[in-house]
Amino acid sequence: MTLGFVRPARLDDVGEITRIQLTTWRVAYRRLLPQHILDQLDEDWITRRWRDAIADPPTPEHRVLVAVEQQQPPSTGPTSAYVVGFAASGPADDTALAPDEDHTVLAKAAAITDVLVEPRWGRRGHGSRLLAASVDLWRTDGFTTALAWTFADDPVTRRFLESSGWAPDGVSRSLDVDDLLIPQLRWHASLETEEAPPVTAM
């Protein structure tokens, strides 16, 4: 029997979160980002970033959640549990804005900065559980809107957000990555309805 669930990240999850980010970026973004950029991702810096995010978040509303797949063998053998994905979010700040955009956009808005599931654990609903758990927490915190940026040429993430009730808000920007401009689209979702996001297969 297999059980999937979401829980707050712990410090002993940092190594797996870092590994999942590196693995997923190098698979999912290999056609979007220059190969040498992906090859040069700094594992130590990423590890420190996640350790700080979990141990000393800027506010109580900054959270890191992990998706866990727990496998219980049919016999009386030991249960195996694996961290298979993660999500990070918090109050929207300047990084959620397009250039020269008015800060009023940020009022009562949460921003999800990462939602990643390791490719080999995909299509099992882990991404949906991470997003649904984040939505529940945002509502508890009093946020009324959620924002997220995606790469314009990342159809997997775009389909995932769309199937979960998100929509593009018409705002775009470009990231300068080693003199290569990579377009991004911003997505938004209203948190003022109690209707749960539909469960997708991510």
N, C-alpha and C positions, 0 to 999 in steps of 0.2 A: 504494500500500500504506500502511496506517495501523498504527502501533505505539503502544500505551499503556504507560507505565511510571511508577514512583515513584522519587523520589530525595530526599535531604535538601535542604531549602531553602537558598538562598544569598542574600546581601545584595542581589544584583541582582534577586531575585524579589519584593522587598518591595512594589514598586509594583503588580505584578500581584496579589499576595495581597490587598492593600488593596482594589483595584478589584473583585476577585471577592467579597470579603466584603460590600462595599457593594451591589453588584449583586444578589447572592443574597438578602441580607436584605430588600432593597426589593421583590423579587419574591415570595420564599417566605413572608415574614412580614407581608405587607401586610394580611392579615385578622386577624393576631394582635396586632400592636402598633399603637398610635395613629399615624396618618399623620404628625403633626407630629414625633414621636420619630424616625421613619425619615428624615424630611426634614432633621432637625438632627444626624444622625450626623456626628461630627467626623473628617473624613478625615485631618487632620494628626495627631490623637491616635492614631488607629488605625494610621497609618503608623509612628509612633514606637514603638508597642506591638510591632509585628511586627519592626521593626529590632532592638529590644532582645531579643526572644525568640530571634532567630536569632544575633545577634552575642554576646550575653551571657546565656545561659540560666542559671536559678538552680542547676541541677544537670546533670550529663551525661545524666540520664534525661529531662530536658525536651527535647522535639524538635518541630520543625516539618518536615513532609514535604510535597512538592508532587507532584501528578499531572501528567504531561506527555503530550500527544498529538503524536506525530511523524508527519508525512505525507511519504512519499517518492513523488514523481511517477513515472509509468511510464517516462518518458524520462530522460535524464541531467540533468535540472534540479536546482536546489538543494533540499535537504531543509528543510521548515518544521516548527518545533517550538513548541508553545504550552503555557504553564502554564494548566491548566483547572480545578484544584481544589487543596485543601490540607487537611491535618489537623494538629492540635496536641494534644500530650498530655504527661503527666508524672506523677510520684508524686501520688496523691490527697492533697488537703489539706482544710482546713475548707470550701472552696467545694463539695466533693463531698457534704457532710453536709446533712441536713435540720435544722431548728431543734431544739436540745436533744438531738441524736442523739449516742450514745456514740462516742468516737474509735476504739474497737476495730475499727469498720467499715473504717478506713483501712489496717489492717495488710496489707502486701504487696499493696496495691491500686494500680493505675494508673487515671488518669482521663483520658478524652478530652474536651477542652473545645471543639474545633471539628472538624467534618468537613464541608466544603462543596465542592460542584462547581457551577460556573457553569451556570445552567439550559440554555443553548444547547449545552452539551457533555454533557448528561445522557443516561442510558440507554446508556452505552458502557462500563460497568464500572469507571469511574475511582474511584467511591466505594468499591467493593469492594476494589480494589487498595490504596487508601490504608488501609483498615481492616485488610486482611490483612498489609500491611507493618508497621503499628503493632503488631499482635498478635505477630508474629515478634520485634520489638524488645522488647516487654514481657516475653516469655518469656525472652529472653536476659538481661534485667535482673533476673530472679528474681521478678517479680510473679506472683501466683497468681489474681488477680481483676481485672477491669476494670469501671469505672463510667462512666456517661454520663447526663446530664440531657437530656430533650426537653420541648418544650412539649406539654401534654396534647392540644392541638388541632392538632398537626402530624402528620397521618397518613403523609406521605411518609417522614419520618425514622423514625417508629415502624415502618413496614413494612420499611424497609431494615434496621434493627437486628434485627428479629424474623427476617427471612430469613437473616441472618448468624449466627444462633444465640444472640442476646441475648434476655433476657426481663425484664419489669418485676420489681423486687424488693419491691414493695408500699409503697415509700416515696414520699411526695409533698411538695411545698412550693409556695408561691406567691411570685412575684416582684412587688414593688410598683413598677410603672412609671407614674409620674405619677399616683399615687393609683388606678391600675387594677391589681387583683390578677390575675395571669396564672398559672394552675396549671401545674406541671411534674411529670413523672414521672421516677423514676430507673430506669435499666436496668443490668443487670449481665451479665457473661459470665465463665465459668470459663476460666482459661488453663492448667489442669493436664492437659488432653488435647492430644495432638499432632494431632488431627483438624483440618484446615484449615477455616476458615469457608467456607460455600458462596459461589460467585460470583453476585452479583445484578446488576441492570442499572443501578444508580445511577451 
